[in-house]
């Protein structure tokens, strides 16, 4: 993905205290022919934006003027989940097209739209996610509405602590 956008060309920023619609409007105003859009919809009042570095900087200022409590530039290697990632998306699409999938043992909910996936749409949804916003809020709301009661996050950091770690 780093190959899609050279270091310094893109940026991301967390916007706190504004809803998605206000952030979308601020990004559209800031774009001025460049890319600037929501990249991660984390909660009703926390949205990460991504795009060309200059447009993200403009959006941070515009969104603070519109009432954002904070606009925090993120230390990331690329502007993920925005249109600047299309070259990476195209490469992933060709790589995934060469794979075959069997049936699922359990439901998969994709962050690209927060919905359960059918086996036929897995590659499409994975591919779309590269340049589309992460709809984390919608994903969690949909899973909760469908009876999910326990969430376990596994991601980067110090590694998976193993069974029972949450109880300590």
Buried (B, 14 or more C-beta within 10 A) or exposed (E): BEEBBEEEBBBBBBBBBBBBEBBBBBBEBBBEEBBBBBBBBBEEBBBBBBBBBBBBBBBBEBBBEBEBEBBEEBEBEBBBBBBBBBBBBBBBBEEBEEEEEEEEEEEBBBBBBBBBBEEEBBBBBBBBBBBBBBBBBBBBEBBEEEEEEEEEEEEEEEEEEEEEEEEE
